[in-house]
Amino acid sequence: MTHQDQSNDAFLKDLAGVVGIRHVLTNTNDMIGYLEDWRGYATGRAVAVVLPGSTVEVADVMKIAARYGRAVVPQGGNTGLCQGAIPTDEGQGIVLALGRMTTIREIDKPSGVLVIEAGATLTAAHEAAESVDRRVPLHLGSEGSAQIGGLVSTNAGGTGALRYGPIRELVCGLEVVLPDGRILEDLKALRKNNTGYDLKNLFIGAEGTLGIVTAAALRMQPLLHASAHAWIALRDIGAAVELLMRLQDRFDTSVQAAELLSGNEVDLVLRHIPRSRQPFDDRPDWSLLIELGSTDASADLRPALEDWLAERFEEGTVTDAFVAQSEAQASDIWHVRHSVSEANKIHGHSLSHDVAVRPAMVPEMIKRCSAAVQRLHPDANILIVSHIGDGNVHFIVHFTHEEWAAFANPDEVTGQVMALVHDEVEALGGTFSAEHGIGRKLTGELSQRTDAVRMDLMQALRRLIDPDLRMNPGAVFPL
């Protein structure tokens, strides 16, 4: 037995002493789901996958990892799209998966606060809030498997960000285990608290490089008692921004979501996802999906939206529109939107870019990026899914599985396309990472496209909190 084998045996024994031997996975078949990213594009290695059941167990595991000098990769539901929740191929660290930590610790309806552990899914958070006639206004396609800790650690956005912002704006407190095993308790969830630095914001969006989120206090909102949902066929992509602006002028804070979809993206959903349908005789080239909502049960949002759309139809901004007449029809609209990632995964290989510009620049950005990519790959299928109200565009350069397999150097293709898209976005004053994070996918882009002062500050903070750089190595910053 080698010295490394002996060290691993001792390390695993100590871990089992904290969480129990059943919760230290070392068999390859048991670990594979934790080592491979959701799309199947990257796979790492680890000594073990550790499944703690409490914050105290997380802290004890972190102390053991520190004593042995082992890397730790925190993992939530592993639904991320930037490979930030899987280990590198170095293989001597552990994956710390929080799926056993699902307790709803507190529901404070008068204060509008839900305290929930990091391993609970977003759906569980929705259900907990709804039990007291409240809601957590964060929605995305993977909410049945995405976990609170992962959502906080990547500062997830989703369709509700137009009205409520990303999860950073919903978090009012965190509990975090630091790399040395100390516990930062910041769950008071006070609206006003000026006792020094707001430390919780360091860990929101840090992707596990500074510590492990074990619980979060989330702001709840009142339930919506009136709603209206529409699928709008646009005259062209240029009409999208003007239409949304005028929608907000008319309905103000009742506008809950606005999602722009290209027609070819809708085609893939209709082709691959059961129960998906679109309401028009001819599928439009560009669609805008709209949700209105009000806490006032007497608000006549549906007829008001129908009247407003009729005016837009008369002026030619809208070529057609479908307004849902039931909850089932509304669900059908959003089923299409939330199924795009799954449809794309089934159909082929996606070079997905999570970029953002100011909303007014979204149509121009899409046109410029499309032209740049198609000069290099004229046969690429360019799919667009955009949270247009906050400027976030998922610009997806898509190839069938057969087309992708035919490339002699797929990594080179990925790099070339990424550079083209990000150059155009940067020229328009935008960002190459809007809501998916950096992960391991975009570390080079962060290094090359971020100003030196910002990089120095981020790296200094990391070294202060994690001097041995053991937390999620290879994520956010290059190895």
N, C-alpha and C positions, 0 to 999 in steps of 0.2 A: 504494500500500500504506500502511495506517495505521500509526501508531506501535505500536498494540496488536498488529497483525499481525506487525510486525518483531520485537517482543518475544517473541511466541509462537514464531516461527521460530527465534530464537536459543535459547529455552528448550528446545524440542523437539530441536534439534540437540545441545545439551549432554546431554540425557537419553539420546539415542541413542548418544552417545559412551561412556556408562557401560554400558547394558544391551544395546546393539545395536539397529539400526533395526527389526528384526523384532519387537522386544519393546516398541515404543512404538506403540500402536494409536491412530489418529486418525480412521479411517473410521467413520462412524456405524453401519453394519451390524456392524462388528467390535466396537464399544463397547457396543451396546445392552444386552447381557446383564449388563454391569457397572453400568449406569446405572439399571436398573429393579429395584425390590424384588421379592422372591419372589412375593408375592401379586399384583403388578401394580398396586398402589394408588398408587404414587408413582414419578416418574422425575426424575432430575437431569441436569445437563450438566457436561462436563469438557473441557479442552483435549486430554487424552489419558488413556489407560489404560496404565500402565507395569507391566511384568512382570519384576521383578528375579529373578536366579537365585541370589543369595547374600546373606548379611548385609552383606558389604562393599559390594555393589551397592546395597543398601537405604540404607546409610549415605551413599554418594556421591550417590544420588538426593536424600536429605534435605538434604544440603549445597547442592545445586543449587537445590532448591525454596526454601531459606532465602535464598539469594542473590537470587533473583528475587521473593521475597515471595509465593510461591504457596501456596495451601491444598493439603493432602494428606489424602485420605480412604483409610485402610487398609481392605482388603477381604479376607475369607477366602472361604468358599464362597457367600456372599450368601444364606444360608438363614434369616437373622434375620427376626423378625416385627414389629420396631419401626422399620424404615427407617433403621437406624443405620449401614449400610454403603454407602449411596449418597450422591452429592454433592448439594448444593443446586442451584438453578437459576442460580446466579451464573455458573458456567461457565468460570472462569479457572484453576481448580485442576486437580489430577490425582487419579485413582484409582490407588492402589498395591495391586495384586492379587498375592498371594504364592503363587499356585498352582504355580509352578515350583519352589518350595522345599520339597521332599518327603523330604529325606534322613533316614534313621534314623541318628543320630550315635552312639548308644551304647545297648547293652542290658546292664545290670549286674544279673544275676539275684540274686547273693547280697545285694546292697543293695536289691533291689526297685525299681530305677530305670530308666526308659526316657527317653532324651533324643531328641526328635523335632522336626523343623523345622515352622514354623508353617503351611506350605501343605499338609502331609500331612492326609489325612482321618482322621476318627475310626476308620473301618474299618481304615485302614492301621495305626493305633496298636494296634487289637485284634489284627491279624494279627502284628505285630511281637512283642507280648507273648506271644501263643500259641505263637510259634516257640520260646520257652524255657519253655513250660508255666506261663505266668503270664497275667494278664488286667488290663485297665484297666476298672474297674467304672463306666463311664459309658455309658449307652445312651439313644438318642433316635431319633425317626423318620427324621431326615435324616442319620444317621451316615455314609452312603455319600458325601455331598457336603459336609457340614459340616467345616470345617478347624480344626485345633488352635488356631491363632492367634485365630480368631474365637470359638471356644468359651471360650478363656481371657479374651478381651477383654469378653465378655458374662457371664462367670461362669455358664456353662451348668449346668443341673441335670439333668433327665432322670429316668428311672424308678429309677435306682440311688441317688438322693439320700437316700432313706429310710434306707439302711444306711450309705452312704459319704459323704454330703454332696455339695454341688455341686463343680464342678471346682476351686474355690479350695482345697478340702481334699485334692485329689489333686496339686496343683502343689507341687513342692519346689524349684523353681528356674526362672529365666527368663533369656532373653537379649532385650534390648530396645534398639532404636535410638531415640534421643531426637530431638526436633525439630531440633536443630542438627547432627545427624549423628553425635554421639558414641554409643558403644556401651556399654551397661551389661551387663556379663557377670556373671551370678549363677546359674551352673549347677553349683555344687559339690554341691548336693543333699544337704547334711548334715542329719541329724535334729536335731542340736544345733549352733547357730551364733549366738552372742549378740554379734556384732560390729556393734553399733549398730542402727539402724532396719531393720525387715524391709521393704525397698524393693519387693520383688516384689509385695506385696499392693496397692501403689498402682496397679499396671497391670492387675491382675485385676479385671474389671468396669468399667474406665475407658473402654471402647468406642473406643479409639484416640485419645482426646483428650489423652493425655500422652506417647504414643510408640507405636512399632510393635513388637509382639511378633514376634520372628523365630525363636525356638526355646523349647521348654519341657521341663523335666524333670518327669516324671509318676511318681507312686508306682504300682507294680504290686502286685497281690494274687495269692495262690495260686489255681489253678484250682478250680472247684467240681466235685467228683466224684460228688455225689448231689444230686438236685433233685426238686422236686415243683411242679406248676403247677395252679391251679384257677381256674375261672370260677364265681363264687358269685352266685346270685340272692338279693337282699336283700328282707327283709320291707318295709322302707321306708328312706329315706335316713338317718333317725335311728339305725338299727342299725349303720351303717358304722363309726363311731368306736369303739363298744363292741366290735364284732367284731374290729377290728384290735388294740385293746388286749389283748383276751383271746388273740388269735393270738400277739402278742409275749410275753405271759405264758407261753405254752406253748412257743414255739419260739425266743424270744429273738433272738440274732444270726443265726439261720438265715433270718429274714424278710428277703428281698432287695428285694422290690418289692410295692407295694399300690396299685392304680389304680382309682379310682371312675369309672364311666361312666354317663351317663344313657341311657335306652333309645332316645331319638330320635337321639342321636349314633351309637349302634350301627346304627340304621336307615340312616343316610347312608353309613356304611362298606359295609354289605351291598349297598346300591344301586349304588355307584359303583366299588368297588375289587375287581378280580378276585381270585379265590381266598379271598375272605373268607366266613366262616360263623360262626354262633353255635350252641351245642350243645343248645338247649332247644326244646321244641315251641312254647312261647309265649315270645316275647322279653320278659325282665323289664324293669320300669321302671327299676330300678337294679341295677347289677352291680359286683362287686368282683373284680378280677383279682389273683391272688396268685402270687408266686414264692417258694419256699423253696430254700435251697441250703446245702450243707455241703462242706467240704474232705475230710471223712471218707467214703470210698467205701462203708463199711459202714452208714452212717446210713440207716435205713428211713423216709425222709421221706414217701414216698407213702402207705404204709399208715397211718402216724401221722396224716397230714393227713386221710385218709379217716375214721379213727376220730373225730378231733376234729370234723369236719364233721357226722358222724352225730349226735354229741351236740348240736350247735347246731341241727340239723334237728328233733330231738326236742323242744327247748325252744321252737322257733318263731322263732328269730332268723334262720334261713336257710330260704328256701322251696324252694330247689333248688340243686344244685351239680354241676359237672362237673369231674372230676379227670383230667388228661391221662394217658394210658397209654403214650405214646410221645413221642419228640422231635418228630415231625411234628405231633402234636396240640398239644403245647406251643407250637410255632411258630405254629400257627393262632390260638391265643389271643392271642399278642402281635402277630401280624400285624394284627389288628383294632385294637389299641391304637395301634400306630405308624402307622396309616393315616388317622387322624382329620383331620389338617391337609389332606392331599391330597383327601379326600372333601369336606370343607367348601369348599375352593377350587373344586372342580368344580361343586358344587351351587348356590353363591350367594355372597353377600357377608357376611363375618363381621366383626362388631364384637367383637373378641376382647380380653378383659381378663385380664391375668396377675397375679392378686392372691393374697395370702396372709394368713391369720389363724392363730392357734393351732389345732392340729388339732381340739381339742374344740369349736371354734366353727364348723367347716366347714358342718355341716348348717344351722345358724341363718343363717350368711352367705348360703348359697344360697337359702334361703327368703326372706330379706329382699330380696336383690337381685332375685330373680325377681318378687316382688310389686311392687317399685318400677318395674321396667321394663315389666311388663305393664299397669300403670295407664296408661302413656304409649303403649305399642304392644302392644295385646292380641293381635295376630296374629303377633308375633315368635316365632320358634322358639328357645327357650333351650336351648343345648347345654352339657353339663357334662363336663369331663375334669379329674380332680383327682388329684394326687399326695397323697392324703389324709394319709399318714403324716407329711408335713412341712408340711401346712397350705396347700399351693399349689393354687389352683383356677383353671383356665382357664374363665372364665365367658364364654360366647360367645353373643352376641345375633345370630341368623342370619336373613337374608332371602334369598329367591330372587333371581336376577339381575333378574327382571321387577319384583319388589317394590321392589328397591333403585333401579332406573331410574325408578320412578314418583315418588320423592321429589323435591320441587321444590328442596330445599336439603339435600343429603346431608351436608354438613359440619356443619350445624346439628344434624341427627339424631345424628351421631357424637358431638358435644360434649355434647348433652343426656344421651345414654345413658351416656357415660363418667362424667359428673358424678354421675348417680344411683348407679351401681355403686360408684364410689370413695368417695362420701359414706357409704354403708352400711358399706363395708369399714373406713373410717377410724373410724367410730363403734364398731366392734368391736375397735379397737386393731390393725388390720392394715396392710398395705402395698399400694400400687397397682402395684408392680413386684417380682415374686418371682424370676423366672429369665430373662426375655427382655430385661431392660435397659430403658433410657430411649429410646435412639435419637433420632430426630427426632419421633417420635409423642407422647412424654410429657414434653417439655421444659416445657410450661406447667404440667403437674401437679407436676413436681419443684419448680418455683419457688413454686407456691401452697401446696403441702402439706408442705414441708420446713421445719423450724425454722431461724431466721436464723443461729444459730451454726454449724450444720452446713453451710449454704450458704456462709457466709463462709469457712470452712475449705477447702471444696472449691474454691471459686473462687480463693482465695489459692494453693493448691497448683498449680492449673492455670496461673496467671499466672507462678508461679515457674519452672515447667518449660517452658512454652510462652508466653513473654511477648507474642508477636505473634498468639496465638490462631489459628494456621494449621492446627492439627491437628483434623481432622474437624469443621469449623465447622458449627454448627447441631445437632450431636448432644450429648445430655446437657443442655447449657445452651442457651437460646435465642440466636439470632443477636443 
